[in-house]
């Protein structure tokens, strides 16, 4: 095998250090060099074609071979958008959309006040303009102006929602159920477009519009079953898109919006005879969102590992659900509330164990530890709700002993740190609060019990710490 006509000329002394190594297959090396030189010739011909004929760009796409490298030093563009770019592309776009919306609103107001157009015509104009802007935005998207296209879609969708709202709330042209159906169609259509175009921003538009529908169609009546069933469907759709498309921001928006609607309804309409459906809907919302970390870690364990949004959504879901339970049961039966907290602690402990057993990916382990911390927090809250005064401190210390034992048994520094933090809280409560309400005998017994418990934890550290230190990093998985 002979190399092509392009040969390496000059002094070959630089190649001598490499020739000293054994060459088991010189023929293969020769073939590789020949292929590299052939590709260089092909690249040079492409560059010549592009420099002489701009229309040759289309033909280059059909030529086989790897993409050509780009000389960044000779390319005249900024790799990082600067302040001018942000103003020109983002802020002018947004200000222009707002100015256009204000201008159209002023024109319509002038036309309406002059009775040029009746109520039905006004709604029709709004629907027609919103649909035209939404459809017309595709012209910009096809040509690569995605951000500008999405801005127009936001404007068009806003006009559609407001037109339906005006038809129902302002002019009374359509009944409540027809307005709800129209807004659902707009929401579903936007969601379908988002999946078709793989656009998270469009999915966000549909979700915002979906959660805005109950507010836009508010009539002063409860409609608990209808509205909460509608919200439950929105939450299920959010869970599916979050898991399948990794659009985690949708999950955060859905948890936050669901909580706002729930508390809004509770403050205005809740009555004691509606306890059962209210509790069931709150639990359904909670269960929908609690499945998101587990489902995503099953499909893409590495992708879900470093998501701060997923962690924040998990914490928000847990805290809002307990707040909902407190509003339902806290004023009537604290025992039920305490057992609910125990159930939540058990649920998060089980989910944490499932996540730990699923994979050793760092990201999933972080989510699992968050679940484990929530389990400990809910058990701590259950003790605080069920017991009183000194009983709370004793319960927390016993819980800390149990956590320390599990931490030493499972070689888990995270669980041991939970135990230490809980011990610190319990000791602080004993010294700064409980001591002032006890008689001398009870004080003596309390401090003796406290000392015994602390000595037990200290003994566990003295007994097992050398082995834990020696095996650090070997068994530590949780």
C-alpha positions, 0 to 999 in steps of 0.5 A: 500500500502506497500513500497518496501523492501528498507526502510529508516532506522535510526533516523526519527527525521529529518522527523518530521517537514514535518510530521507536515504539513497536508497530504491530500493524503498519498497513492499518496505520497507512490506511488511516493516514490515507483516509485523513488526507483524503478528507483534507482534500475534500474539505479544501474543495468544499471551502473553495466552492463556498468562497466562489459560489454561495449557492453551493451551501445547499449541495454541501449538505448532501455530501457524506462525511463528518461536519467541517470544523469552524475557525472561530478566530476568523468567524465574525460573531459574538459567542455570548449575547451582550447587553445590546443583543438582549435589548434588541431581541428581548426587551424591544420584542416585549415592549412592542407586544405590549404597545401593540396590545395597548393600541389594539385595546384603545382602538377597540375601546373607541369603537365600542364607545362609539357603538360601531360594533355590538357585543357579539361583534366585539367578541368575534373581533377578539376571537378572530384577532387572537386566532389570526395572531396565533396562527400567523406566528407560525410564519415566523417560527418556520423561518427560525424566529422562535422567540418572536413567534412565541411572543405572538402566540402569548398575545394571541392566546391572551386575546382568546381567553379574554374574549371568551371571558368577556362573552361570559362575564361582561356581556352574558352571551354564553352560559358558564358551561360553554365558556368553560368548554371554550377555554378547555379547548384553547388550553388543550389546543395549546398543549397539543401544539407544545407537544408537536413542536417540543416547546416547553414555553407553549406548554407553560402558556397552556398551563397558565391559561388552564389554571387561569380559567377558574379565576376568569369564570368565577361566579361567586358559587362554590362548584367544588366538584367541577373545579377540583376535578378540572384541576386534577386533570390539569395536574395529571397532564402536567405529571405526564409532560414532566415525566415524558418531556422533562419539563420540570418547570411545569410541575412547579407551576402546577403545584403552586397554582393548585395550592393557590386555587385550593386555599382561595376556595377554602377561605371563601367556600369551605364548610364543615359538611364538605370535609370528606370531598375537600380532604379527598381532593387535597390528597389526590393533588398530593399523590399526583405530585409525589409520584413525579420524582419517582417516575422521572428517576425511573425513566431518566435517573441521571437527568433528574438528578441535578434538578433544583426545581424538582426538589423545590416542587417536592418540598412545596407539595409536602408543605402545602398538603400538610397546611391543607390537612391542618386547615381541615383537621387541626381545629377539630381533631388534632389526633387525626392530624397527628396520624396523618403526619405519621402516614406522611412520614411513612409514605416518604420513608417508603419512597426514599427506600425505593429511590435508594434501591433503584439506582446509585446515581448521585442525582437520585440519591439527592432526591432520596435524601430529601424524601428521607428528611421529609419523613423525619420532619413529619414524624417530628410534627406528629409528636409535636401535634399529639403530645404536650409540653415535656412529652414533646421533648421526650418524644423527640429524644426517643425519635433521635435515639431511633434515628441514631441507631438506624444511622449506625446500623445502615452506615448513613451519616445523613441519618446520624446528622438528622439525629444530632439536629433533633437532639439539639432541638430537644435539649434546647427546648428542655433547657429554655422552655420545659424547665420553667414549668416543672416542679423540683421532682419532675425537673430532677427526673427529666434531667436524669432521663435526658442525661441517660439518653445523651449517654446512650448516643455518646456510647453508640458513637464511641463504640461504632465510630472507629469502624465507621471512620475506617469504612468511610466511603465504602458503605456510605450510600445513604 
